[in-house]
Amino acid sequence: MSSADRIRGSLYVRILAFIAVVVCLGTAGVIAAAAHYARLAAGEAYDRLLVGGAVQVAENVFMQGGVVALDPPVAAFASLSAYDLVYYKVVDPRGVVVAGYPDLALDPAAAQQARHGVVVEDGSFQGEAVRVAVLGRRMDDSDGGWATVVLAQTTRARDALARSLTRQAVLIVLAMGMLTMVAGAVAVRWALAPLIRIEKALADRAPDDLKPLDVATPTEIRTLVSSINLFMGRLAGRIGLMQRFIADAAHQIRTPLAALDAQVELLGHERSAGRRQQQMERVRQRTAELGRLTNQLLNHAMVIHRGEIGAFAPVDLVELARTVLAASVPLSFDRDVRIAFEAPEEPVMVDGDAVSLREALSNIIHNALAHGAETRLLVRVGDGAEGAWPNGAWIEINDDGPGIAEADRARALEPFHSGSEDGTGLGLAIAAEVMKAHRGRVEFRQDPAEGFSVVLRFGA
């Protein structure tokens, strides 16, 4: 894996990148808001000075000899001009400019509104943007006429103040953003530390060490540790099962291989044709036993594996039993065994693995034909509504053989426990494993009238 792929696949980098994106977007939003409010704050501060100046100018407007006159408030002009250029004019009730700059524009609508209070608006004068305050004053000595005061100030100082406020806010926001990123990087590294400890604990283990992890972790990661421990427990169980299977298989195969080797050795030194024929027959028997044992060992491993997978689908037990029984009929050709099949007309459905169920049923029928049935074999299928097995679906394999002694029935379900000399001891063990995976069980019944039965019960 390249370093670029490792970076892209790093949880630390992903979280940090997400934090960086959020911080950048948040910083941009805060900076935009700071710039907006800085302009509002600067404008409000300078508007108050401008309004105060307009009021002072209006207070210094008076009537002298029937003419509107102005005594300029020097302090007000000095205060305003300390920040920007200031322009003004005073218009008498006749519309004549009696003081100030005649070309300073006056909006007639603003002049009307100014009679009720100061009107502040944006404007332009001598090519510069200005902020204009308009205020009307009633002149008592002029037959109720109104004089209008117009006071304008350029916007350079307020723009400079807005930029200064914005710059300070930007510096603070950037500092907080950097602090957030550093804190986020440290926090993420600290939060991921338990995962690093888990990784190190797993990496330092021997391949066969599957004991549970014992690592101190926060609450949020305990589920992960529990899942890992559960997985390792299942893996240890599977490995132990396979180790036992391999050991048992090696032990079971060693005996027939040794016997086969001895038979072949004897065959090589035998001079008598009759004895040679007998040795050949024994070799064939040993080979058949070995093949049967090998197949059952592989089938045993297969059903264990499929039982763990648990990929179940609807299975018709009637069709399954009919098919398996038909395939097993040739095993009875060398003897006079009557074979019968009883099942309801409608399907008997269960959720299961058809391959494993077929193998389990095939092994039981094979055992019955090879070691049990003397003159008859009966396979019956039911859905639990009838017969001796009222709970859940069932398949019964019944024969007139001696059966299994009650004291040996529990051991008969264990691997490699055979009730006959030529048996492998895996047929019933395979069936037991399959039924366990299907939440069922293998049961036995001995009836003096009906004989011996092996029953596969589902949902029992």
Secondary structure, DSSP 8 states (H G I E B T S, - for coil): --HHHHHHT-HHHHHHHHHHHHHHHHHHHHHHHHHHHHHHHHHHHHHHHHHHHHHHHHHTEEEETTEEEE---HHHHHHHHTTS-EEEEEE-TTS-EEEE-TTS---HHHHHHGGGS-EEEEEEETTEEEEEEEEEEEETTTTTEEEEEEEEEESHHHHHHHHHHHHHHHHHHHHHHHHHHHHHHHHHHHHHHHHHHHHHHHHTS-TT----------HHHHHHHHHHHHHHHHHHHHHHHHHHHHHHHHHHHHHHHHHHHHHHHHHHH---HHHHHHHHHHHHHHHHHHHHHHHHHHHHHHHHHHHHH---EEEEHHHHHHHHHHHHGGGGTTS--EEEEE--SS--EEEE-HHHHHHHHHHHHHHIIIII-SSEEEEEEE-SSSTT--SS-EEEEEESS----GGGHHHHTSTT--SSTT--S-HHHHHHHHHHHTT-EEEEEEETTTEEEEEEES--
